């Protein structure tokens, strides 16, 4: 499944990824990602590969926080898929949260890039800027 993969295959892959994350945790979900995945946090920090995604989650644990994210809507935007969701961070000080827009890109049937944005317009601009020509 490359950029020309049918939308339903991309939707299936992203649904499986988010369901696995929700039901079994980050470690199980990471195994579904492309080994060379690029994860871009909403602050622009880039994490590379499975080890990088593990580091993203570990940094919350090191601060005594718990990161949680839930998808609400899945929107195809060729060649990517946009997931509109909510992230929550739990700590001793309470819970804080934001809506985020996650751009999912694909390589050989797996999610190979996830970029998080705080504004839908920024997520759509990312998709447009990287779309083949």
C-alpha positions as CSV (number, residue, x, y, z in Angstrom):
1,X,0.0,0.0,0.0
2,X,1.7,3.2,-1.2
3,X,0.2,6.5,-1.9
4,X,-2.0,4.9,-4.5
5,X,-3.5,2.4,-2.0
6,X,-7.3,2.3,-1.8
7,X,-8.7,4.6,0.9
8,X,-10.3,1.6,2.7
9,X,-6.9,0.0,3.1
10,X,-5.5,3.2,4.7
11,X,-8.6,3.5,6.9
12,X,-8.2,-0.1,8.0
13,X,-4.5,0.4,8.9
14,X,-5.2,3.5,10.9
15,X,-8.2,2.0,12.6
16,X,-6.1,-1.0,13.6
17,X,-3.3,1.2,14.9
18,X,-5.6,3.4,17.1
19,X,-7.6,0.4,18.3
20,X,-4.4,-1.5,19.3
21,X,-3.2,1.6,21.1
22,X,-6.4,2.0,23.0
23,X,-6.8,-1.7,23.9
24,X,-3.2,-2.9,24.3
25,X,-1.1,0.3,24.8
26,X,1.7,2.0,22.9
27,X,4.1,-0.8,22.7
28,X,1.7,-3.1,20.8
29,X,0.7,-0.2,18.5
30,X,4.3,0.7,17.8
31,X,4.8,-2.8,16.2
32,X,2.2,-1.9,13.6
33,X,4.2,1.2,12.4
34,X,6.8,1.2,9.7
35,X,10.2,0.5,11.3
36,X,11.5,3.8,9.9
37,X,8.4,5.8,11.1
38,X,8.7,9.5,11.7
39,X,6.6,10.9,14.5
40,X,6.3,14.7,14.7
41,X,4.9,16.0,18.0
42,X,2.6,19.0,17.9
43,X,5.6,21.1,19.1
44,X,7.6,20.2,16.1
45,X,9.9,17.7,17.8
46,X,10.7,14.7,15.6
47,X,11.1,11.2,16.8
48,X,12.4,8.6,14.4
49,X,11.9,4.8,14.3
50,X,10.2,2.6,16.8
51,X,12.8,3.6,19.4
52,X,11.9,7.3,18.8
53,X,8.2,6.6,19.4
54,X,9.0,4.7,22.5
55,X,11.1,7.7,23.7
56,X,8.1,10.0,23.1
57,X,6.0,8.0,25.5
58,X,8.9,7.4,28.0
59,X,9.4,11.1,28.3
60,X,5.9,11.5,29.8
61,X,6.6,8.7,32.2
62,X,9.9,10.3,33.3
63,X,8.0,13.4,34.2
64,X,5.4,11.4,36.1
65,X,2.8,12.0,33.5
66,X,0.5,9.7,31.4
67,X,-0.2,10.5,27.7
68,X,-3.5,9.4,26.3
69,X,-5.0,10.1,22.9
70,X,-8.4,9.2,21.4
71,X,-9.5,9.5,17.8
72,X,-12.9,11.0,16.9
73,X,-12.9,11.3,13.2
74,X,-11.0,9.7,10.3
75,X,-10.8,11.7,7.1
76,X,-9.1,10.6,3.9
77,X,-7.1,13.4,2.3
78,X,-5.1,11.9,-0.5
79,X,-2.5,10.6,-0.2
80,X,-2.8,10.7,3.6
81,X,-5.4,10.2,6.3
82,X,-6.3,12.8,8.9
83,X,-7.3,11.7,12.4
84,X,-9.0,14.3,14.4
85,X,-8.7,13.5,18.1
86,X,-8.1,14.6,21.6
87,X,-5.0,14.1,23.7
88,X,-4.9,14.2,27.5
89,X,-2.0,14.3,29.8
90,X,-2.5,13.2,33.3
91,X,-0.2,14.2,36.2
92,X,-0.3,14.8,39.9
93,X,-1.5,18.3,39.1
94,X,-4.6,17.0,37.3
95,X,-5.6,16.5,33.6
96,X,-5.0,18.8,30.7
97,X,-6.0,18.2,27.1
98,X,-6.2,19.5,23.6
99,X,-7.7,18.7,20.3
100,X,-5.1,17.5,17.8
101,X,-5.1,16.8,14.1
102,X,-2.9,13.8,13.3
103,X,-1.7,13.4,9.7
104,X,-1.0,9.7,8.9
105,X,1.2,8.9,5.9
106,X,1.9,5.5,4.5
107,X,4.7,3.3,3.0
108,X,4.3,-0.3,2.0
109,X,1.0,-0.8,3.9
110,X,2.1,0.7,7.2
111,X,1.9,4.1,8.8
112,X,5.3,5.6,8.1
113,X,4.7,9.1,9.4
114,X,2.5,10.7,12.0
115,X,2.5,14.5,12.4
116,X,0.4,16.2,15.1
117,X,-1.0,19.7,14.7
118,X,-3.1,21.9,16.9
119,X,-5.0,23.4,13.9
120,X,-6.7,21.6,11.1
121,X,-5.5,24.2,8.6
122,X,-1.9,23.3,9.5
123,X,-2.5,19.6,9.1
124,X,-4.1,20.1,5.7
125,X,-1.3,22.4,4.6
126,X,1.2,19.6,5.5
127,X,-0.8,17.1,3.4
128,X,-0.9,19.5,0.4
129,X,2.8,20.4,0.6
130,X,3.8,16.8,0.6
131,X,1.3,15.5,-2.0
132,X,2.9,14.3,-5.2
133,X,2.6,16.7,-7.9
